[in-house]
Amino acid sequence: MKVGIAGGGISGLACAHYLRKAGHQAIVFDPSPGGLIGTTEVHGCLLETGPESWLASKPWAETLIREIGLGDEIIGSNDSLRKTYVLRHGNFETLPEGLQLVVPTKLIPVLKTRLFSWGMKFRMGAEVFRSPKALPDRSVSEFITDHFGREAVDYLAEPLLAGVYGGSPDFLSAPSVLPKFVEHEQRYGSVVVGALREKKAATGKPVFYTMRRGMGTFVGRLAEAAETLPYRVNAIDYNGVWELSAGGETHVFDSVVLACGANRAADLLKPVEPDAGDLLASIPHNSSSIWTLGYRREDVAHPLDAFGFLIPKPERQAIMACTWVATKWPGRVPDNIAVLRCFSSDLNTTQDAVRDDLRRLLGITAEPVFAQLNQWPEAMPQYTVGHTPRIAELEARSAEIPGLYLAGNAYHGVGIPDCVRSGKRAADAITRSLL
Ligand SMILES: Cc1cc2nc3c(=O)[nH]c(=O)nc-3n(C[C@H](O)[C@H](O)[C@H](O)COP(=O)(O)OP(=O)(O)OC[C@H]3O[C@@H](n4cnc5c(N)ncnc54)[C@H](O)[C@@H]3O)c2cc1C
């Protein structure tokens, strides 16, 4: 089977790996393979262009990395220093220990924190008395407000989810984004009771994994092993076989995998299957930019004694979240430098605006030693209310078109492990189609 893959981010590259493993020929088209993932080295610091890690509890990325011989390169986050600050009334308050995203599982840290008002603490306690119920799809904001009140949306759900989805909880779908908690609500009524009953014993594993020499080594190894062509796919057509127009030529394949982001896939698919194309186009995407600033360590008086901070919307100016790289990861930053990764959902956020925030929040007035800007327009798919049935319909329609497959972050999870899994699912489906 000869397969053409449009898009060589982690989803497309993972798909190519699993296709090759199953004995198929896969050609990946992408002018910049790796997609969002990449690593640079500046002043002796390893800097990530996009994602810096993945959730260790999801196995698919780790499995693939071990398969391609990079298992020894996997390292964990510095969990003994794990702490996150959240800005409240202009002060950094520590995110209480034992939170499963927004759900408390330890009493004392919640009672002691100054991040939540007493009203919210009371709501968290009273939540355990709820009765089970199955409700229709609704937004994360509605779901969290129902359980803990609006304050839990503003000071927990919104800043935590903004880092993952880059979107507003007012639009994100609770069953798509918080499936476990919705299940708990149906089974136990209370998400606190559900989280406590199903709490897993500590595995001793770090929360996050990354690659010792940067995430770029992961996609770099996959791209080296893949057959790649450095072209954008401009059009696709199906006439019993698939024809991909790229680099001024038409390339013919038995199957095609669209792994180029749902929004770009929509443009490619519309002329072939307008309904599936429209469904793809209906998935909104948000943008993200990262200013990574390096300072002389002596110019930063703050102890940087956490993984970083989150800024809830009511207190936000330019920065949405900031990672303190040397604290979170071993071996990335020399001792004499402090690296701050500052995230914004606005592509136009300027370095000056970011530095104003750092002055206000951390008292940093010095010039940075270096600054790196990575802008990712329309890169974060939004799992809005109705996402699950929308994707089911999209998959049903695409299944009717022989040899068409989708992979990527817009369907069943945005994290790197989910993307690897989506690439593998497409590869497995292609293999199954031959049986
Ligand atoms: C700023 C940011 C930080 C993130 N941090 C994390 C994190 O720490 N951990 C985590 O697990 N996840 C993180 N994510 C999410 C995760 O990185 C992405 O979901 C994932 O990398 C997407 O991979 P992909 O291959 O599906 O898409 P992409 O990486 O977007 O790759 C798509 C590829 O398609 C190519 N392409 C586009 N159009 C065409 C075309 N017409 N023809 C051919 N090729 C085309 C592009 O050049 C690109 O290389 C982050 C996302 C962002 C935006």
The ligand as a Gaussian input file, in Angstrom:
#p B3LYP/6-31G(d) Opt

LIG

0 1
 C        2.268000      26.829000      21.997000
 C        1.860000      25.392000      22.193000
 C        2.385000      24.668000      23.242000
 C        2.012000      23.342000      23.436000
 N        2.540000      22.647000      24.466000
 C        2.255000      21.337000      24.622000
 C        2.911000      20.562000      25.620000
 O        3.755000      21.069000      26.380000
 N        2.599000      19.228000      25.710000
 C        1.702000      18.631000      24.861000
 O        1.453000      17.416000      25.000000
 N        1.083000      19.348000      23.886000
 C        1.354000      20.663000      23.734000
 N        0.761000      21.377000      22.731000
 C       -0.127000      20.672000      21.785000
 C        0.702000      19.844000      20.776000
 O        1.962000      20.422000      20.610000
 C        0.033000      19.796000      19.417000
 O       -1.312000      19.388000      19.544000
 C        0.762000      18.851000      18.467000
 O        2.133000      19.146000      18.396000
 C        0.110000      18.912000      17.098000
 O        0.782000      18.051000      16.235000
 P        0.219000      17.812000      14.766000
 O        1.180000      16.970000      14.045000
 O       -1.179000      17.322000      14.843000
 O        0.125000      19.274000      14.108000
 P        1.283000      20.302000      13.768000
 O        2.419000      20.194000      14.667000
 O        0.587000      21.622000      13.623000
 O        1.779000      19.809000      12.348000
 C        1.033000      20.015000      11.181000
 C        2.030000      20.061000      10.043000
 O        1.306000      20.169000       8.823000
 C        2.057000      20.960000       7.929000
 N        1.134000      21.433000       6.901000
 C        0.146000      22.359000       7.000000
 N       -0.497000      22.466000       5.841000
 C        0.091000      21.577000       4.989000
 C       -0.154000      21.216000       3.642000
 N       -1.120000      21.797000       2.912000
 N        0.648000      20.268000       3.089000
 C        1.620000      19.663000       3.792000
 N        1.890000      19.961000       5.078000
 C        1.121000      20.916000       5.665000
 C        2.664000      22.041000       8.789000
 O        3.837000      22.560000       8.180000
 C        2.965000      21.265000      10.073000
 O        4.296000      20.818000      10.096000
 C        1.094000      22.724000      22.526000
 C        0.551000      23.467000      21.481000
 C        0.928000      24.785000      21.303000
 C        0.352000      25.572000      20.144000

